[in-house]
Amino acid sequence: MTDAIAVVNAGSSSLKFSVFTSKAFKPLLHGQVEGLGSLGHGAHAIAKAHDGHVLLEQRWAPDAHMGHEAALAYLLQALPPHLQGHHLVAVGHRIVHGGVHCHEPVLLSEAVLAELHTLIPLAPLHQPHNLSPVAALHKLAPHLPQVACFDTAFHAGNPEVATRFALPFELHDAGVRRYGFHGLSYEYIASRLPHVDAHAAKGRTVVMHLGNGASMCALKAGRSVASSMGFTALDGLPMGTRCGSIDAGVLLWLMDQRGLNARQIEHLLYSESGLLGVSGLSSDMRTLLDSDSAKAREAVDLYVYRIGRELGSLSAALGGLDAIVFTAGIGEHAAPIRERVVRDAAWLGIDLDEAANLQQVADGQALRISKTDSRVAAWVIPTNEELMIARHTARLVAQPA
């Protein structure tokens, strides 16, 4: 029997999971449990093999309350028969915020967990749910080592000037600074670039993680030097339901003129803004691209415009540009968005290959969408945050105590 690593990515109402072999990192299965934490809908669990074949599926009654602990208890019992003889030896978790101290993946202990709980105010809609399965697994399977992998860690080496807000030093020292997020995705893309485009890997690349959450990152020789996201995962690009960059004066106006409190503003900025807020229709880019609504077009226009603005900013931070990379759900699948972004960036030296851009991205394979003589290359590279977490987890578990 050989070893396997489980990867867990928990949200408020869902728990996504993947299982890999611990040496070759062959994917064994993946899936999710949805509908957690609320009555009236019924939780739903599904697990699939790498080829998409459904291995197991379970639905619970609408009046059955399912939380993260109950979901994990079910998975610990239901998944082993589908692991092809592999034995689970560790669990890796995606944790959004590592703060100023957690600059790399770490084995979870009570002390580390206590520190990560202090960061909840910095990521109130992500951190509590990321940490919930950790406590549940400590109870359900205390023998399993657990590893935290942070979305902020990849940006920890950003130059000091790139992390500062123009606020008093005391606030910076207290942790009010730019952290950057989606680091596991950017770390994976940086690991792929040497095999895809050696010139870009050694040079200056802007990676666009465009999904329901969206950000951009400037890589110099494979290392993050600047990110569109800052103190929280609200900053930068408009997202599915998040506003992106906003003048802080707007928040003061909302308090003074609309009488909104902190929690109401939080809900507005995280859940009612972005593509959904502008379009009044949907947070899903596919729906917006298929719509004839003028507001849907305006939401798409704003999205593309903001990407262009951030691309110019990050190119300036790099002092030039050798390549751009699209990744994540929209970046990998929305050819119309890629086309508009690349055409708007022609001034940077990117020449779109229209036929290539319309191709479907093969499973895990890179696709060049710029012409061969384009001064700046444009690529689509599917991301794999789960694989990065599995690699980090296996490395830490294998280290001698």
TABEL-V572004 format. One line per field, one symbol per residue. psi: psi as a letter, one per 30 degrees, with the letter a starting at -180 (. if undefined). A space follows every 10 residues. Layout:
psi=???
This chain:
psi=klllkkkkjk aegljkllkl lfefhkkell alklgkgllf eklkkkkllf gfkkelkkkl lfgjjkaeee eeeeefefee fgghglkkfl kkkjkekfaf ejflkkkkle eeeeefffge ffiffeeeee fefeeeeeee iffkkkkkkk ffefgfgkke fffklilkee eeffgjlkek ageeeeeeee ffeffejeee efbjkkkjjj aekkllkkkj hgkkfllflc elgflblkae gkfakkkffe eeeeeeffgk aeeeeeeeee fgabeeeefg elfjeeeeff kgkeeeeeee eeeeeeeeee eeeeeeefga kfllkklaee effieeeeee eeefgeffgk jkjeeefflk kljgkkkkgl lfgkekkklk jklieeeeee eeeeeeefkk .
